[in-house]
């Protein structure tokens, strides 16, 4: 018995040595390009900026208050999504307000405000002023004056954060081709919200081509949250008839705006971007912590971004949503395209086995539903001269820069029916 215990003890010791040796090797040769846990992201952006003098370092609330003085019609952004509030963190007052509307079977719009300006983010150091159209989406109103050829659906990447209605994906298509593209992306949207948008608005506009941008980083996580909301009703014959309920939508958005202004007023404005980078001692402690937690090894094999996909019901739900999207689009003889959008972490991690497996699983699911699959991972690797990570703002975690969005717009045009 003692001999068996001795063998088992040595086995455990050797196993630990092997595992941490692998962690050391992956840290040295396959480690992350940026360790965002060891340094504040805002500080990294400022450091990488080539125009530090004009870099906008204001927090969202301060920026909104100051820009509101220049643009009186600047209003808080509204999106019905589980994860995204641009001007403030998800607030209980707002959640209670929306839940009350849902419980009373009242209209709940997806995006706003209507015919007003909103404030963009500052991932590249520049905050842009964005115009919303008559339905609350990021477009110029003249897109509705002629036939809509292309409809863009999805989350913040489809919306074109942090760019304006003139230089997001739809705007770039309009500016560089004769095609009339419309942006119906919503920051924080998952597949169910995109289905709702298609059902509420696509059926009215009947675009020839619908491009649904699926973000590998969190769309399956968003789907889990959405499945607990009224959005799941869109898999049935349910609809709110948002297009023809503009008066109710305006009342909702006005009430929301009043709540938002109260939150802004009560916000502690002293909480600005005063979070400084950690000192060297703290940084090394974090590196050691990452090492002993086998962070790099786990990122290669079990990336946190993709954990939710392990749940079988999610694949079935996504398949049902895509089938519904396809059926709706086919009603006016349009074509649905599925655009696979890579996450920044795919390129920050020099190698990740789970990325490859995840994309393959999603691709097989899309193709099995007879939907065209457009792989931006392959596109970026072919068209990026150096490293696809440079297609993100300042090469850091966030959204695409102008070059990234331009490449996507060109690929969409190439795939127009």
Secondary structure as UniProt FT lines:
FT   HELIX           2..29
FT   TURN            36..37
FT   HELIX           41..48
FT   HELIX           52..54
FT   HELIX           60..70
FT   TURN            72..73
FT   STRAND          78..79
FT   HELIX           92..103
FT   TURN            104..105
FT   STRAND          111..112
FT   STRAND          117..119
FT   TURN            123..124
FT   STRAND          129..131
FT   TURN            134..135
FT   HELIX           141..145
FT   STRAND          150..154
FT   HELIX           156..159
FT   TURN            160..162
FT   TURN            165..167
FT   HELIX           169..176
FT   STRAND          181..183
FT   TURN            187..188
FT   HELIX           191..197
FT   HELIX           198..202
FT   HELIX           203..205
FT   STRAND          209..215
FT   TURN            216..218
FT   HELIX           219..226
FT   TURN            227..228
FT   HELIX           230..235
FT   TURN            236..237
FT   HELIX           242..244
FT   HELIX           246..266
FT   TURN            269..270
FT   HELIX           280..292
FT   TURN            293..294
FT   HELIX           295..301
FT   HELIX           304..310
FT   HELIX           312..330
FT   TURN            331..333
FT   STRAND          335..341
FT   HELIX           344..348
FT   HELIX           353..368
FT   TURN            369..370
FT   STRAND          372..375
FT   HELIX           376..383
FT   HELIX           388..391
FT   HELIX           393..395
FT   HELIX           402..414
//
